């Protein structure tokens, strides 16, 4: 399998973006992030091809980043709490890490 990423990825916690929110207010975890996109995990299903705004929280402030959802899949079925999804997003504008 070939790695098609255009930039290296780093864990979300390593760059200070472990937690994020998809507008209007659904929390997600940043699994990993690169200059061109991120891998997110949470209970929110992301529809491929849709545009979302991701609020990245860092050091007491939030940064809004426009994104396009590339893919999304179920990664876990949690007893009474539902389904966990993992989705990849491509940033509209590359981010500095």
ChimeraX attribute file (.defattr): number of C-alpha atoms within 10 A of each C-alpha:
attribute: neighborCount
match mode: 1-to-1
recipient: residues
	/A:1	3
	/A:2	4
	/A:3	5
	/A:4	6
	/A:5	10
	/A:6	10
	/A:7	12
	/A:8	10
	/A:9	17
	/A:10	15
	/A:11	16
	/A:12	20
	/A:13	14
	/A:14	11
	/A:15	14
	/A:16	14
	/A:17	21
	/A:18	19
	/A:19	18
	/A:20	23
	/A:21	19
	/A:22	17
	/A:23	12
	/A:24	10
	/A:25	10
	/A:26	13
	/A:27	18
	/A:28	22
	/A:29	19
	/A:30	25
	/A:31	21
	/A:32	21
	/A:33	26
	/A:34	22
	/A:35	17
	/A:36	19
	/A:37	25
	/A:38	22
	/A:39	23
	/A:40	24
	/A:41	25
	/A:42	21
	/A:43	18
	/A:44	17
	/A:45	15
	/A:46	24
	/A:47	15
	/A:48	15
	/A:49	12
	/A:50	12
	/A:51	17
	/A:52	19
	/A:53	17
	/A:54	23
	/A:55	23
	/A:56	20
	/A:57	16
	/A:58	14
	/A:59	7
	/A:60	5
	/A:61	8
	/A:62	14
	/A:63	11
	/A:64	14
	/A:65	18
	/A:66	14
	/A:67	21
	/A:68	19
	/A:69	20
	/A:70	17
	/A:71	16
	/A:72	19
	/A:73	15
	/A:74	14
	/A:75	13
	/A:76	13
	/A:77	11
	/A:78	10
	/A:79	7
	/A:80	6
	/A:81	8
	/A:82	9
	/A:83	15
	/A:84	16
	/A:85	18
	/A:86	22
	/A:87	23
	/A:88	23
	/A:89	25
	/A:90	21
	/A:91	21
	/A:92	15
	/A:93	12
	/A:94	13
	/A:95	12
	/A:96	7
	/A:97	12
